[in-house]
C-alpha cells in the first residue's frame, strides 16, 4: 500500500513501512474533526495555457473567492510535461501542455487535485508519470492515477487545522479511455470504475474503490470521493426534433443516471463525507444524503476547449464555486457562487476562463441549479442575489 500525504508543503509518497513510518501517520489521528472544516470545490480544469499570462484579472478574482478554505479542489483535466521530456502523443498535432498550468492553479489557491480523467493518458504513460511528478514537485496531494491499480486507487492526504482530509479518485469513461489505459496490477493508468453493458458496475472495481474509501476513513478525519464520469446516455435519433447541427446529441447527459445516485450513496455509506463529480460539462444537482453532501456535477471551471465551439452549447460556459462546511461530524452549510466562463478565444488566449457571474446570468445559473436539485433530489435552496445556500433540515 502507498500513502500520499501533504505535510508542511511537501508531498510524501512512500510505503507505510518506509519513510512515512518515521512521522505521525494519518491513522494515528483518525476520528472527528478538531474544528470547523471549510472545503471549496469547482468544476473541472481543462487548462491548456497559463491563465496568469493573459487573464490576470480572472486569477486575482479567483484568489479572492477561493480564499478562506482549508481545502480547495479541482480536477486537472490535462496531462503536462516540461520541455524536453519525451512523451507519446495520441495525435501528432497535439500540443504538450506546460507544467506552469499547475502553477496557475496553485496561485489561485488549489491545494488538492484529482488526476484521473479522459485526458490522463493522452501523452502515454510518460505523460502520466510527468504529470504526477510535476504535481508532487509543487507539494499538491493528488489521487486517481498511478503506476499500477493499487497506487491509482490509493487515497491522498492533506493535513489541515481541522484534521487530515483524504481524497479518493476514480473515472468511468467510454471510448475516451480505452481498456489499455486502465491501471492494473502491472500497468500504469487511471483508477477505473467500469460500467458494464448490462448497466451494472464491475464488482472488482467497486471492491477496490470501497477498500480505498474505508482505508481513508481509518486514516483521516474527513474523506472526499471524486468521480469523473463520461457515460452520458444515448444520442437522439436522427428523426427526432432537429437541434443545432453540431451540438452533442446526448441530451440526457444533463440528467444524473440512477446508477450514479446509487453509487454515490454507497460511497457515503462506506464513510465518505463528500462526493463530487465532473465529466459532462454542465452543472448537475445537489443531494443531501444522511447529513452528507453529494455534488453530482460541477461542470467546468476552466474550459480551454479547442475546436468546435458549438458541441457542448452555452451550459458548458456556466459553473459554480461550491463551499461545504462541516463542524465535528455535522454538515453546517452548502453554498454556491455562480461562474460565467469567457466564450471568445484564440490559440494564444483560449476561451473558457472563469469569472464571477453577475445579474441575469447569475440568476439563470443559480435558478437552474436550485430547480434540478429540488426536482431530482428533493434538495431545497435559498437563492439570494449572486449566491445560493442549501436549506439543511
C-alpha positions as CSV (number, residue, x, y, z in Angstrom):
1,X,0.0,0.0,0.0
2,X,1.2,3.5,-0.8
3,X,0.2,6.7,1.0
4,X,0.3,10.2,-0.4
5,X,0.3,12.9,2.2
6,X,1.0,16.6,2.2
7,X,2.9,17.7,5.2
8,X,4.4,21.2,5.6
9,X,4.0,21.9,1.9
10,X,5.8,18.7,0.8
11,X,4.2,15.6,-0.6
12,X,5.5,12.4,0.8
13,X,4.8,9.2,-1.1
14,X,6.1,6.0,0.4
15,X,5.1,2.6,1.7
16,X,3.7,2.7,5.2
17,X,6.6,0.6,6.4
18,X,9.1,3.1,4.8
19,X,9.8,6.8,5.2
20,X,6.3,7.6,6.4
21,X,6.8,5.4,9.4
22,X,9.2,8.0,10.7
23,X,6.5,10.6,11.2
24,X,3.0,10.7,12.6
25,X,0.9,8.6,10.1
26,X,-2.7,9.8,9.4
27,X,-4.1,6.7,11.1
28,X,-2.9,8.0,14.5
29,X,-5.2,11.0,14.1
30,X,-8.4,9.3,12.8
31,X,-11.6,10.4,14.5
32,X,-13.8,13.6,14.5
33,X,-12.6,16.9,13.1
34,X,-10.8,19.0,15.6
35,X,-12.5,22.2,14.4
36,X,-14.6,23.7,11.5
37,X,-13.6,22.4,8.1
38,X,-14.3,24.5,5.0
39,X,-14.0,23.0,1.6
40,X,-14.3,24.9,-1.7
41,X,-14.8,22.9,-4.9
42,X,-15.2,23.9,-8.6
43,X,-15.7,22.3,-11.9
44,X,-13.1,20.5,-14.0
45,X,-10.0,22.4,-15.1
46,X,-9.2,21.8,-18.8
47,X,-6.4,24.4,-18.6
48,X,-4.0,24.4,-21.6
49,X,-2.3,27.8,-21.0
50,X,-1.0,29.8,-18.1
51,X,-4.1,31.9,-17.3
52,X,-1.9,34.4,-15.4
53,X,-0.3,35.5,-18.6
54,X,-3.4,36.5,-20.5
55,X,-6.3,36.8,-18.0
56,X,-4.6,38.1,-14.8
57,X,-7.9,39.7,-13.5
58,X,-9.6,36.3,-13.5
59,X,-6.8,34.8,-11.5
60,X,-6.9,37.7,-9.0
61,X,-10.6,37.3,-8.7
62,X,-10.2,33.5,-8.1
63,X,-7.7,34.1,-5.3
64,X,-10.5,36.1,-3.6
65,X,-13.4,33.8,-3.9
66,X,-11.3,30.7,-3.2
67,X,-9.8,32.2,-0.1
68,X,-10.6,31.2,3.5
69,X,-10.9,27.4,2.8
70,X,-8.9,24.6,4.3
71,X,-9.3,22.5,1.1
72,X,-9.6,23.9,-2.4
73,X,-10.3,21.2,-5.0
74,X,-10.5,20.7,-8.8
75,X,-9.7,18.1,-11.3
76,X,-6.7,18.7,-13.5
77,X,-8.1,17.8,-16.9
78,X,-4.8,17.7,-18.8
79,X,-1.5,15.9,-18.9
80,X,1.6,18.0,-18.7
81,X,5.3,17.7,-19.5
82,X,8.3,20.1,-19.2
83,X,10.2,21.0,-22.4
84,X,12.4,18.1,-23.4
85,X,10.5,15.4,-21.6
86,X,9.7,12.7,-24.2
87,X,6.0,11.7,-24.4
88,X,3.9,9.6,-26.7
89,X,1.2,11.7,-28.4
90,X,-2.1,10.1,-29.4
91,X,-2.4,12.7,-32.1
92,X,0.9,14.0,-33.6
93,X,-0.6,17.5,-33.9
94,X,-1.4,17.8,-30.2
95,X,0.4,20.3,-28.1
96,X,2.1,19.2,-24.9
97,X,1.0,21.4,-22.1
98,X,3.5,23.1,-19.8
99,X,3.6,22.4,-16.1
100,X,3.0,26.1,-15.5
101,X,-0.7,25.4,-15.7
102,X,-0.3,23.7,-12.3
103,X,1.4,26.8,-11.1
104,X,-1.6,28.8,-12.2
105,X,-4.0,26.6,-10.2
106,X,-1.7,26.7,-7.2
107,X,-1.6,30.5,-7.4
108,X,-5.4,30.6,-7.5
109,X,-5.4,28.6,-4.2
110,X,-5.9,25.0,-5.2
111,X,-4.3,22.5,-2.8
112,X,-5.9,19.2,-3.7
113,X,-6.2,17.7,-7.2
114,X,-7.8,14.7,-8.9
115,X,-5.8,13.5,-11.9
116,X,-8.0,10.6,-13.2
117,X,-9.9,11.5,-16.3
118,X,-10.1,11.0,-20.1
119,X,-7.0,13.2,-20.7
120,X,-4.8,11.5,-18.2
121,X,-3.2,9.2,-20.8
122,X,-3.3,11.4,-23.9
123,X,0.5,11.6,-23.8
124,X,1.0,8.0,-22.9
125,X,2.5,6.6,-19.7
126,X,5.4,9.1,-19.9
127,X,2.8,12.0,-19.8
128,X,1.1,10.3,-16.9
129,X,4.3,10.0,-14.9
130,X,5.4,13.5,-15.8
131,X,2.0,15.0,-14.6
132,X,2.3,13.1,-11.3
133,X,5.9,14.2,-10.9
134,X,5.1,17.9,-11.6
135,X,2.1,17.9,-9.2
136,X,4.2,16.3,-6.5
137,X,7.0,18.8,-7.1
138,X,4.6,21.5,-6.2
139,X,3.5,19.8,-3.0
140,X,-0.1,19.2,-4.0
141,X,-1.7,15.9,-2.9
142,X,-3.5,14.1,-5.8
143,X,-5.5,10.9,-6.4
144,X,-6.9,8.8,-9.3
145,X,-3.8,7.7,-11.3
146,X,-0.7,5.8,-10.6
147,X,1.9,3.3,-11.8
148,X,-0.5,0.4,-11.0
149,X,-4.0,-0.2,-9.8
150,X,-3.0,-0.1,-6.1
151,X,-1.3,3.3,-6.4
152,X,-4.1,4.7,-8.7
153,X,-6.7,3.8,-6.1
154,X,-4.7,5.0,-3.1
155,X,-6.1,7.9,-1.1
156,X,-4.2,11.2,-1.0
157,X,-4.0,13.0,2.3
158,X,-3.9,16.7,3.1
159,X,-3.3,18.0,6.6
160,X,-5.5,20.9,7.7
161,X,-6.0,22.7,11.0
162,X,-9.2,20.7,11.4
163,X,-7.6,17.4,10.8
164,X,-6.5,15.2,7.9
165,X,-8.6,15.2,4.7
166,X,-8.4,12.3,2.3
167,X,-9.2,12.1,-1.4
168,X,-10.1,9.0,-3.4
169,X,-10.4,9.5,-7.2
170,X,-11.8,7.3,-10.0
171,X,-13.1,7.6,-13.6
172,X,-15.9,5.9,-15.6
173,X,-15.5,6.6,-19.3
174,X,-16.4,5.1,-22.6
175,X,-14.4,5.3,-25.8
176,X,-12.5,8.3,-24.4
177,X,-10.4,5.9,-22.2
178,X,-9.8,2.5,-23.7
179,X,-9.1,-0.5,-21.6
180,X,-5.3,-0.4,-22.1
181,X,-5.3,2.9,-20.1
182,X,-7.0,1.5,-17.0
183,X,-4.5,0.8,-14.2
184,X,-3.9,-2.8,-13.5
185,X,-1.5,-4.7,-11.1
186,X,1.3,-4.3,-13.6
187,X,0.2,-1.4,-15.8
188,X,0.0,2.4,-15.1
189,X,-3.2,4.3,-15.7
190,X,-6.4,5.6,-14.2
191,X,-8.3,4.2,-11.3
192,X,-11.1,2.8,-13.4
193,X,-14.7,2.0,-12.4
194,X,-16.3,0.0,-15.3
195,X,-19.9,0.4,-16.2
196,X,-20.7,-2.9,-17.8
197,X,-23.0,-3.4,-20.8
198,X,-25.8,-4.7,-18.6
199,X,-25.8,-1.4,-16.7
200,X,-24.1,-2.7,-13.5
201,X,-20.7,-1.7,-12.1
202,X,-17.8,-4.1,-12.2
203,X,-17.7,-5.8,-8.8
204,X,-13.9,-6.0,-8.7
205,X,-13.6,-2.2,-9.4
206,X,-16.2,-1.4,-6.8
207,X,-14.5,-3.6,-4.2
208,X,-11.1,-1.9,-4.9
209,X,-12.6,1.6,-4.6
210,X,-14.6,0.8,-1.5
211,X,-11.4,-0.6,0.1
212,X,-9.6,2.7,-0.6
213,X,-12.5,4.7,0.9
214,X,-12.5,2.5,4.1
215,X,-8.7,2.9,4.3
216,X,-9.1,6.6,4.0
217,X,-11.8,6.6,6.7
218,X,-9.5,4.8,9.1
219,X,-6.6,7.3,8.4
220,X,-8.3,10.7,8.1
221,X,-10.9,12.8,9.8
222,X,-12.7,13.5,6.5
223,X,-12.9,11.8,3.1
224,X,-13.7,13.3,-0.3
225,X,-14.6,10.9,-3.2
226,X,-14.1,12.2,-6.7
227,X,-15.7,10.6,-9.8
228,X,-15.0,11.6,-13.4
229,X,-17.9,10.2,-15.4
230,X,-18.4,10.3,-19.2
231,X,-21.5,8.0,-19.6
232,X,-24.0,10.5,-20.9
233,X,-26.7,8.2,-22.3
234,X,-27.7,7.6,-25.9
235,X,-27.8,10.2,-28.6
236,X,-31.0,11.4,-30.1
237,X,-32.1,9.6,-33.2
238,X,-31.8,11.4,-36.5
239,X,-35.6,11.5,-36.9
240,X,-36.2,13.4,-33.6
241,X,-36.8,17.1,-33.4
242,X,-33.8,18.8,-35.1
243,X,-31.3,20.7,-33.0
244,X,-28.2,22.8,-33.7
245,X,-26.3,20.9,-36.4
246,X,-23.0,20.3,-34.4
247,X,-24.5,20.1,-30.9
248,X,-23.8,17.0,-28.8
249,X,-26.9,14.8,-29.3
250,X,-26.7,13.0,-26.0
251,X,-29.2,15.4,-24.4
252,X,-29.8,13.2,-21.4
253,X,-26.2,14.0,-20.4
254,X,-27.9,16.7,-18.3
255,X,-29.6,14.1,-16.2
256,X,-28.0,12.2,-13.4
257,X,-28.2,8.5,-14.1
258,X,-29.8,6.3,-11.4
259,X,-26.7,4.1,-11.2
260,X,-24.7,7.3,-10.3
261,X,-27.1,8.1,-7.5
262,X,-26.9,4.6,-6.1
263,X,-23.1,4.6,-6.3
264,X,-22.7,8.0,-4.6
265,X,-24.9,6.9,-1.8
266,X,-22.9,3.6,-1.4
267,X,-19.7,5.7,-1.1
268,X,-21.3,7.8,1.6
269,X,-22.5,4.7,3.4
270,X,-18.9,3.5,3.3
271,X,-17.8,6.6,5.2
272,X,-17.2,9.3,2.6
273,X,-18.1,12.8,3.8
274,X,-18.5,14.3,0.4
275,X,-19.0,13.1,-3.2
276,X,-18.2,15.3,-6.2
277,X,-18.3,14.6,-9.9
278,X,-17.3,16.0,-13.2
279,X,-17.4,14.8,-16.8
280,X,-20.4,16.2,-18.5
281,X,-19.5,19.9,-18.9
282,X,-22.7,21.3,-17.2
283,X,-24.0,21.7,-13.6
284,X,-25.9,18.8,-12.1
285,X,-28.0,18.8,-8.9
286,X,-27.1,18.5,-5.3
287,X,-28.4,15.9,-2.8
288,X,-28.1,15.9,1.0
289,X,-27.9,12.2,2.0
290,X,-27.5,11.1,5.6
291,X,-26.1,14.5,6.5
292,X,-23.6,14.5,3.7
293,X,-23.4,16.5,0.5
294,X,-23.4,14.8,-2.9
295,X,-22.4,17.2,-5.8
296,X,-23.5,15.3,-8.9
297,X,-21.7,17.6,-11.3
298,X,-19.9,20.9,-11.0
299,X,-19.4,21.3,-14.8
300,X,-16.5,23.4,-16.0
301,X,-14.2,25.7,-14.1
302,X,-11.5,26.3,-16.7
303,X,-12.5,25.1,-20.2
304,X,-9.7,25.9,-22.7
305,X,-11.6,23.9,-25.3
306,X,-10.2,23.8,-28.8
307,X,-12.1,23.0,-32.0
308,X,-15.8,23.5,-32.5
309,X,-17.5,25.9,-30.1
310,X,-20.9,24.5,-30.8
311,X,-20.6,21.0,-29.5
312,X,-21.5,21.5,-25.8
313,X,-23.6,24.6,-26.0
314,X,-23.9,27.5,-23.6
315,X,-24.3,25.5,-20.4
316,X,-20.7,24.4,-20.7
317,X,-19.7,28.0,-20.0
318,X,-21.7,28.3,-16.7
319,X,-20.2,26.9,-13.5
320,X,-20.2,27.4,-9.8
321,X,-18.0,27.5,-6.7
322,X,-19.3,25.2,-4.1
323,X,-18.5,25.7,-0.4
324,X,-19.1,22.9,2.0
325,X,-18.7,23.5,5.7
326,X,-18.5,20.9,8.5
327,X,-18.1,21.2,12.2
328,X,-17.3,18.0,14.0
329,X,-19.4,15.4,12.3
330,X,-22.2,17.8,11.3
331,X,-22.8,19.4,7.9
332,X,-23.3,23.1,8.6
333,X,-23.6,24.7,5.2
334,X,-23.5,24.1,1.4
335,X,-23.2,27.4,-0.5
336,X,-22.8,28.3,-4.2
337,X,-21.3,31.2,-6.1
338,X,-22.1,31.3,-9.9
339,X,-19.4,31.5,-12.5
340,X,-19.5,32.6,-16.2
341,X,-16.7,31.4,-18.4
342,X,-15.3,33.5,-21.3
343,X,-16.6,32.4,-24.7
344,X,-14.1,34.1,-27.0
345,X,-10.6,33.0,-27.5
346,X,-7.5,32.4,-29.7
347,X,-4.8,29.7,-29.5
348,X,-2.7,32.2,-27.5
349,X,-5.6,33.3,-25.3
350,X,-8.0,30.4,-25.0
351,X,-11.7,30.7,-24.1
352,X,-13.2,29.2,-21.0
353,X,-11.7,31.4,-18.3
354,X,-13.9,31.8,-15.2
355,X,-15.3,35.0,-13.7
356,X,-18.0,35.5,-11.1
357,X,-21.3,35.7,-12.8
358,X,-23.5,38.8,-12.4
359,X,-27.1,40.0,-12.9
360,X,-29.3,37.8,-15.1
361,X,-26.5,35.3,-15.8
362,X,-26.1,34.7,-12.0
363,X,-29.8,34.3,-11.6
364,X,-30.0,31.8,-14.5
365,X,-27.2,29.7,-13.2
366,X,-28.4,29.5,-9.6
367,X,-32.0,29.2,-10.6
368,X,-31.3,26.1,-12.8
369,X,-29.1,24.6,-10.0
370,X,-31.9,25.1,-7.5
371,X,-34.6,23.7,-9.8
372,X,-32.8,20.5,-10.7
373,X,-31.6,19.9,-7.1
374,X,-35.2,20.2,-5.9
375,X,-36.9,18.3,-8.7
376,X,-34.4,15.4,-8.9
377,X,-33.1,15.1,-5.3
378,X,-35.5,16.9,-3.0
379,X,-32.9,19.5,-2.1
380,X,-34.2,23.0,-1.3
381,X,-32.0,26.0,-2.0
382,X,-32.4,29.6,-1.0
383,X,-31.2,31.9,-3.8
384,X,-30.3,35.5,-2.8
385,X,-28.8,37.7,-5.4
386,X,-25.5,36.2,-6.6
387,X,-25.4,33.3,-4.1
388,X,-27.4,30.3,-3.1
389,X,-27.4,28.1,0.0
390,X,-28.9,24.7,0.6
391,X,-31.7,24.6,3.2
392,X,-30.5,22.0,5.7
393,X,-33.1,20.1,7.7
